[in-house]
Amino acid sequence: QLDQIIIHQQVELLEAILGTETSSKYEIKNHLGQRVYFAVEENGCFDRKLCSPIRSFTIRIADNAGREVIRVIRPLRCNSCCFPCFLQEV
């Protein structure tokens, strides 16, 4: 049972030095600071560079044994008031 989760993004050394954005990785911890899940964002370099805030992605959340427990998919969508039917969705 989890009554609270804490999410920490892991910063890649290459990302910190070069200022380039890589696929994001996250540790999901319980209130004691113990890792209970690990999440990885999957997307392409093109998406991260050119479509950053509206980029498409898949986030796979796995338990400590490496078994996928949740998959979150967000397609590339338009973020414009001119196209309200194309707003973000997950």
C-alpha positions in Angstrom: 0.0 0.0 0.0 1.3 3.4 -1.0 -0.3 6.5 0.7 2.3 8.9 -0.8 4.9 8.8 -3.6 7.9 10.9 -4.3 9.2 11.2 -7.8 12.8 12.1 -8.5 14.1 12.7 -12.0 17.5 11.3 -12.6 19.8 13.7 -14.4 22.2 12.2 -17.0 25.8 13.5 -16.9 25.8 14.1 -20.6 22.6 16.1 -20.3 24.1 18.2 -17.5 27.4 18.9 -19.3 26.1 19.4 -22.9 22.7 20.9 -22.1 21.0 18.4 -24.4 17.9 16.7 -23.3 17.9 12.9 -23.1 15.1 10.5 -22.4 14.0 11.1 -18.9 14.3 8.5 -16.1 12.6 8.7 -12.8 12.7 6.9 -9.5 9.4 6.6 -7.7 9.8 6.3 -4.0 7.6 5.7 -1.0 7.4 8.1 2.0 10.5 6.4 3.5 12.6 7.2 0.4 12.7 3.5 -0.7 12.4 3.0 -4.5 9.3 1.1 -5.4 9.1 1.9 -9.1 11.3 3.1 -11.9 10.0 5.0 -14.9 11.6 5.6 -18.3 10.3 8.1 -20.9 10.7 6.9 -24.5 10.7 9.3 -27.4 13.0 10.4 -30.2 15.6 13.2 -30.2 13.4 15.0 -32.8 10.5 15.0 -30.5 12.6 16.3 -27.5 14.2 19.1 -29.6 11.4 20.4 -31.8 8.2 19.5 -30.0 9.3 19.6 -26.4 6.1 20.7 -24.6 3.7 18.9 -26.9 6.0 15.9 -27.8 4.7 12.4 -28.0 6.1 9.9 -25.5 5.6 6.6 -23.8 6.5 6.2 -20.2 7.0 2.7 -18.9 6.8 2.2 -15.2 8.4 -0.9 -13.7 8.6 -2.4 -10.3 12.0 -3.2 -8.7 12.0 -6.7 -10.4 11.8 -4.9 -13.8 8.2 -6.0 -14.5 6.2 -3.3 -16.3 3.2 -2.3 -14.2 2.0 0.8 -16.0 2.4 2.2 -19.5 1.5 5.8 -20.3 1.2 6.8 -23.9 0.8 10.4 -25.1 0.5 10.9 -28.9 1.8 14.1 -30.6 -1.1 16.5 -30.5 -1.7 20.1 -31.4 -1.8 22.6 -28.5 -3.8 25.3 -30.1 -7.1 27.0 -29.3 -7.8 26.9 -33.1 -8.0 23.1 -32.9 -9.7 22.2 -29.6 -10.3 18.7 -30.7 -6.5 18.1 -30.8 -5.7 19.0 -27.2 -3.3 16.8 -25.2 -4.4 13.4 -24.0 -2.7 10.6 -22.2 
